[in-house]
Amino acid sequence: MALRLPRRGRLAALGACLAAALGTALFAGAARPANEKVVNIYNWSDYIDPQVLDAFTRETGIKVVYDTYDNNEILETRLLAGRSGYDIVVPSGPYLQRLIRAGAFRPLDKAKLKNLGNLWPDIMSRLAGYDPGNVYAIDYMWGTTGIGYNVALVREKLGPNVPVNSWGVVLNPSSAAKLKECGLMMLDSPEDLIPSMLPFFGAKADSKRWDDMTLVTDALYKVRGSVRKFHSSEYIQALANGDICMAVGYSGDVLQAKKRADEANNGVEVAYVVPKEGSLMWFDSFAIPKDAPHPDEALAFLDYMMRPEVAAANTNFVSYASGNLAAKARVKPEILNNPGIYPDEATMQRLSVNTAWDERTQRFVTRLWTRVRTGR
């Protein structure tokens, strides 16, 4: 699996996004005839098996025009600007929710989706927190936010008996100071860190109470001096190389670091754990823009993607968990049996989803996060 840079990172200047969106919105296919057999897809980079796209075209005669993006903000800006030219997009949970509220998507014509029965009921039930009734979206991949670590280095710095399956290992100033010596990184994403860490303080991951959010950011402020960098992608290669010993990151990205270390045979053993207090579950889901030029082709593509063998092929390629329950029987054992990708039932019960913040709370969180990042 190639690196996705970053999976849900933030842009510093939304205005730049808007300019880019307006400047390139017509490139994706809006200039093509509406009756042409084509489907224009906008997805995260390196997030699908290319052979799946080829097989779809061979079977259906529908040409796939496939563009990629690196963060949700770019996608959101393009869709809100209108006339994006895309037929299928893949937003993450809270962005899906905001875009639904903004009227950016068309309801799925489920009569044309004969493979809907292959979806994972528990995953779709959780996705309904963003898309009530599962009207607009189908889960593609999902994962968790947790702790990735270099087994040998962490044992050396913390000792063999210090548990790493708790948010306390990075929020306790004493242990964070020890990790500073071998390298500690965290996501530059309050949207992920705050909900993930709220259970450590006895609050619900989806709490909208400002006092709860402040508990997390105050704790992060106290350990910020021990954090080498807040970044939503650099920790992957740093873990793989042994340049850092711990990172708070996304499950799939940490497992990508493990894969790189294994392939390099560099002696670095990377492990991943979901903290015992609980953490955040994220979803990347297919949706059809309201002004999609080829909605029928989009539905044909979604139905194809829900075939068990196709969903399994994509999971085997990217090493993320599929929202397709029927696909599990075809997933490689080393992926299916990896609890960092497919958590056991006990871990699943500790995972939560976070719905979008309102604009006032978003501004408040931005101020909190600026303090953590800058110390001011």
LOROTI-244109 format. One line per 8 residues: their letters; for each residue x, y, z of C-alpha. Coordinates in Angstrom, 2 decimals. Layout:
BEGIN
a> X Y Z | ...
END
This chain:
BEGIN
malrlprr> 0.00 0.00 0.00 | 1.37 3.39 -0.94 | 1.24 6.30 1.44 | -1.77 8.60 1.62 | -0.51 12.06 2.51 | -2.22 12.89 4.84 | -5.39 10.88 5.37 | -7.25 13.63 7.16
grlaalga> -4.77 16.49 7.47 | -5.76 20.15 7.62 | -4.82 23.00 5.29 | -3.53 26.22 6.77 | -5.28 28.42 4.22 | -8.81 27.52 3.22 | -8.72 30.38 0.75 | -6.02 28.59 -1.20
claaalgt> -8.25 25.52 -1.34 | -11.11 27.56 -2.71 | -8.92 29.07 -5.40 | -7.68 25.64 -6.39 | -11.20 24.27 -6.40 | -12.57 27.04 -8.57 | -9.59 26.86 -10.89 | -9.83 23.12 -11.52
alfagaar> -13.44 22.26 -10.84 | -14.19 21.61 -14.48 | -11.21 19.34 -15.09 | -12.80 16.19 -13.70 | -15.28 15.63 -16.46 | -17.90 18.34 -16.47 | -16.83 19.17 -20.02 | -17.60 15.63 -21.24
panekvvn> -21.00 14.80 -22.70 | -23.44 13.82 -19.97 | -24.45 10.69 -21.90 | -20.89 9.37 -22.21 | -20.28 6.08 -20.40 | -17.83 7.39 -17.86 | -17.62 7.72 -14.10 | -15.52 10.48 -12.55
iynwsdyi> -14.15 9.47 -9.15 | -12.43 11.65 -6.55 | -10.78 9.57 -3.82 | -7.88 9.55 -1.40 | -4.53 8.82 -3.04 | -3.36 5.19 -3.27 | -6.62 3.94 -1.80 | -7.87 1.37 -4.32
dpqvldaf> -6.56 -1.63 -6.20 | -5.96 -0.40 -9.80 | -6.92 -3.82 -11.13 | -10.41 -3.29 -9.73 | -10.83 -0.20 -11.90 | -9.62 -2.02 -14.99 | -11.91 -4.98 -14.36 | -14.92 -2.68 -13.88
tretgikv> -14.30 -1.02 -17.25 | -13.81 -4.33 -19.03 | -17.09 -5.68 -17.67 | -19.30 -2.60 -18.03 | -17.70 -0.53 -20.75 | -17.77 2.45 -18.35 | -14.53 4.44 -18.43 | -13.12 5.41 -15.04
vydtydnn> -11.59 8.87 -14.67 | -9.83 8.74 -11.31 | -8.50 11.80 -9.46 | -7.06 11.93 -5.95 | -6.86 14.37 -3.04 | -4.93 14.52 0.21 | -7.39 15.95 2.74 | -11.07 16.45 3.40
eiletrll> -10.89 20.24 3.19 | -10.02 20.16 -0.51 | -12.93 17.83 -1.20 | -15.35 19.89 0.88 | -14.35 23.14 -0.80 | -14.78 21.70 -4.29 | -18.20 20.28 -3.55 | -19.46 23.46 -1.92
agrsgydi> -18.19 25.51 -4.85 | -20.43 23.38 -7.10 | -19.92 21.89 -10.57 | -17.03 19.73 -9.43 | -17.65 17.30 -12.27 | -17.30 14.29 -9.98 | -19.72 11.38 -9.79 | -18.30 9.68 -6.67
vvpsgpyl> -16.41 11.17 -3.73 | -15.13 9.65 -0.49 | -15.48 12.02 2.51 | -14.68 11.07 6.10 | -17.37 11.00 8.80 | -17.81 14.56 10.12 | -17.21 16.00 6.64 | -19.83 13.65 5.24
qrliraga> -22.23 14.95 7.88 | -21.51 18.60 7.10 | -21.84 18.07 3.37 | -25.13 16.24 3.81 | -26.43 19.19 5.82 | -25.25 21.51 3.05 | -27.24 19.53 0.47 | -24.14 18.43 -1.43
frpldkak> -25.26 14.84 -2.14 | -28.08 13.05 -3.88 | -29.88 10.20 -2.08 | -28.76 6.76 -3.17 | -31.16 4.93 -5.46 | -31.01 1.70 -3.48 | -33.18 -0.14 -6.00 | -30.14 -0.07 -8.29
lknlgnlw> -27.77 -1.36 -5.62 | -28.43 -5.10 -5.50 | -25.29 -5.76 -3.43 | -26.33 -3.62 -0.46 | -26.94 -6.80 1.53 | -23.19 -7.42 1.62 | -22.55 -4.41 3.85 | -21.61 -4.77 7.51
pdimsrla> -24.67 -3.91 9.64 | -22.63 -2.74 12.65 | -20.47 -0.46 10.51 | -23.46 1.00 8.69 | -25.22 1.52 12.01 | -22.26 3.54 13.27 | -22.01 5.42 9.99 | -25.64 6.41 10.48
gydpgnvy> -24.38 8.79 13.17 | -23.29 10.97 10.27 | -25.85 9.85 7.69 | -29.13 9.05 9.46 | -30.85 6.15 7.77 | -27.81 5.58 5.53 | -29.54 7.65 2.87 | -26.52 9.17 1.16
aidymwgt> -23.43 7.06 1.83 | -21.91 3.59 1.75 | -18.87 2.84 3.87 | -15.75 2.02 1.88 | -13.03 1.63 4.53 | -12.84 2.27 8.26 | -10.23 2.30 10.97 | -9.22 3.66 14.36
tgigynva> -7.02 6.29 15.99 | -4.51 4.86 18.43 | -0.88 4.44 19.42 | 1.87 3.13 17.16 | 5.19 2.33 18.76 | 8.63 0.86 18.31 | 8.52 -2.14 20.65 | 12.21 -2.27 21.54
lvreklgp> 12.73 1.48 22.00 | 9.63 1.92 24.14 | 10.61 -0.97 26.39 | 14.08 0.55 26.73 | 12.78 4.00 27.70 | 9.72 3.09 29.78 | 10.71 -0.31 31.10 | 9.18 -3.70 30.32
nvpvnswg> 6.23 -3.37 32.70 | 4.84 0.02 31.75 | 1.61 -0.50 29.76 | 1.34 1.30 26.45 | -2.37 0.53 25.95 | -3.50 3.74 27.64 | -3.66 7.37 26.62 | -1.81 8.01 29.86
vvlnpssa> 1.43 6.90 28.24 | 1.45 10.07 26.10 | -0.55 12.38 28.37 | 1.46 11.77 31.55 | 4.29 14.34 31.59 | 6.69 11.85 33.19 | 6.30 9.12 30.57 | 6.07 11.66 27.74
aklkecgl> 9.43 13.11 28.85 | 11.00 9.66 28.57 | 9.49 9.17 25.13 | 10.92 12.54 24.09 | 14.36 10.94 24.25 | 13.50 8.46 21.51 | 10.93 10.53 19.64 | 7.20 11.16 20.13
mmldsped> 4.90 12.48 17.42 | 1.16 13.16 17.33 | -1.43 13.90 14.69 | -1.91 17.55 13.83 | -5.64 17.03 14.03 | -7.80 18.18 16.95 | -10.76 16.58 15.17 | -9.14 13.20 15.86
lipsmlpf> -7.11 13.72 19.03 | -9.72 15.42 21.18 | -12.56 12.89 20.65 | -10.10 9.98 20.89 | -8.68 11.13 24.21 | -11.90 12.31 25.87 | -12.66 8.81 27.29 | -9.38 8.99 29.25
fgakadsk> -10.96 11.84 31.21 | -14.25 10.00 31.72 | -16.10 11.91 28.99 | -17.81 10.62 25.88 | -15.87 10.86 22.62 | -18.69 12.86 21.06 | -18.97 15.32 23.92 | -19.62 18.85 22.77
rwddmtlv> -18.94 20.37 26.21 | -16.20 22.95 26.00 | -14.96 22.05 29.48 | -14.40 18.45 28.36 | -12.45 19.53 25.30 | -10.33 21.83 27.43 | -9.35 18.89 29.66 | -7.73 17.21 26.66
tdalykvr> -5.99 20.29 25.27 | -4.72 21.32 28.73 | -3.15 17.86 29.08 | -1.64 18.09 25.61 | -0.32 21.55 26.40 | 1.55 20.15 29.39 | 3.31 17.52 27.26 | 3.76 19.58 24.10
gsvrkfhs> 7.44 20.11 24.95 | 7.97 16.36 24.70 | 6.30 16.08 21.30 | 8.82 16.26 18.46 | 6.19 17.23 15.94 | 2.44 17.45 15.42 | 2.00 16.14 11.88 | -0.55 13.91 10.19
seyiqala> 1.76 11.89 7.96 | 5.47 12.25 8.76 | 5.21 9.81 11.65 | 4.73 6.93 9.20 | 8.21 6.96 7.75 | 9.70 8.05 11.08 | 8.25 4.95 12.77 | 9.34 2.71 9.93
ngdicmav> 12.93 4.01 10.07 | 13.21 3.88 13.85 | 13.59 7.67 14.00 | 10.82 7.91 16.60 | 9.56 5.42 19.15 | 5.89 6.38 19.46 | 3.18 8.13 17.47 | -0.48 8.86 17.98
gysgdvlq> -1.88 8.14 14.54 | -4.27 6.26 12.31 | -4.41 2.47 12.36 | -3.76 2.01 8.66 | -0.86 4.46 8.64 | 0.85 2.74 11.57 | 0.40 -0.61 9.86 | 1.90 0.95 6.74
akkradea> 4.92 1.89 8.85 | 5.12 -1.70 10.08 | 4.97 -2.98 6.51 | 7.77 -0.66 5.42 | 9.96 -1.68 8.34 | 9.36 -5.37 7.62 | 10.14 -4.91 3.93 | 13.34 -3.00 4.75
nngvevay> 14.35 -5.74 7.20 | 15.83 -2.99 9.37 | 15.16 -4.63 12.74 | 12.38 -2.17 13.67 | 9.32 -3.85 15.17 | 6.28 -1.57 14.93 | 3.11 -2.37 16.90 | -0.29 -0.70 17.16
vvpkegsl> -2.78 -0.58 20.02 | -6.18 0.97 20.70 | -6.02 2.46 24.22 | -8.05 0.63 26.85 | -10.05 3.77 27.68 | -11.46 3.82 24.16 | -10.79 5.75 20.99 | -12.20 7.11 17.79
mwfdsfai> -13.45 5.13 14.85 | -13.25 6.80 11.45 | -15.03 6.08 8.17 | -14.33 6.92 4.53 | -17.54 6.51 2.56 | -18.76 6.65 -1.02 | -21.27 9.37 -1.84 | -22.66 10.83 -5.09
pkdaphpd> -22.60 14.64 -5.47 | -25.95 16.26 -6.09 | -24.80 17.60 -9.46 | -22.99 14.42 -10.57 | -23.02 14.34 -14.40 | -23.20 10.52 -14.57 | -25.33 9.29 -11.64 | -26.31 5.98 -13.26
ealafldy> -22.67 5.10 -13.93 | -21.89 6.09 -10.35 | -24.50 3.66 -9.03 | -23.13 0.92 -11.28 | -19.67 1.52 -9.85 | -20.90 1.48 -6.24 | -22.77 -1.75 -6.82 | -19.63 -3.27 -8.32
mmrpevaa> -17.55 -2.13 -5.34 | -19.93 -3.89 -2.97 | -19.25 -7.31 -4.47 | -17.45 -9.37 -1.82 | -14.54 -10.29 -4.09 | -14.05 -6.66 -5.13 | -14.25 -5.26 -1.59 | -11.78 -7.91 -0.43
antnfvsy> -9.38 -7.07 -3.26 | -9.32 -3.44 -2.16 | -8.76 -4.35 1.48 | -5.98 -6.73 0.54 | -4.38 -3.92 -1.46 | -4.64 -1.05 1.05 | -4.68 -2.96 4.38 | -7.66 -1.09 5.81
asgnlaak> -10.82 -2.76 7.12 | -13.69 -2.93 4.64 | -17.25 -1.93 5.44 | -18.31 -5.06 3.54 | -19.07 -7.95 5.88 | -19.34 -10.53 3.09 | -15.80 -9.65 1.98 | -14.21 -10.91 5.20
arvkpeil> -14.14 -14.49 3.96 | -11.87 -13.38 1.08 | -9.55 -11.08 3.03 | -5.98 -12.30 3.49 | -5.55 -14.01 6.90 | -2.67 -11.75 7.89 | -4.98 -8.76 7.45 | -8.19 -10.27 8.81
nnpgiypd> -6.44 -11.61 11.92 | -4.58 -8.39 12.64 | -6.43 -6.70 15.55 | -5.03 -3.36 14.46 | -7.09 -3.65 11.26 | -10.05 -5.77 12.35 | -10.42 -5.21 16.13 | -11.96 -7.92 18.29
eatmqrls> -15.44 -7.46 19.70 | -14.22 -6.15 23.06 | -12.21 -3.44 21.32 | -15.11 -2.61 19.01 | -17.23 -1.85 22.06 | -14.66 0.76 23.15 | -14.72 2.58 19.83 | -16.83 5.68 19.30
vntawder> -17.75 8.07 16.51 | -17.63 11.86 16.65 | -20.17 14.01 14.88 | -19.34 17.42 13.42 | -18.88 20.44 15.68 | -21.01 23.50 15.09 | -19.23 26.60 13.79 | -18.93 28.25 17.21
tqrfvtrl> -17.40 25.13 18.75 | -15.10 24.71 15.76 | -13.72 28.20 16.34 | -13.26 27.43 20.03 | -11.39 24.21 19.23 | -9.20 26.06 16.74 | -8.14 28.45 19.51 | -7.44 25.54 21.87
wtrvrtgr> -5.38 23.76 19.25 | -3.39 26.88 18.37 | -2.37 27.07 22.02 | -1.23 23.43 21.98 | 0.68 23.82 18.73 | 2.34 27.17 19.45 | 2.45 27.34 23.23 | 0.58 30.64 23.16
END
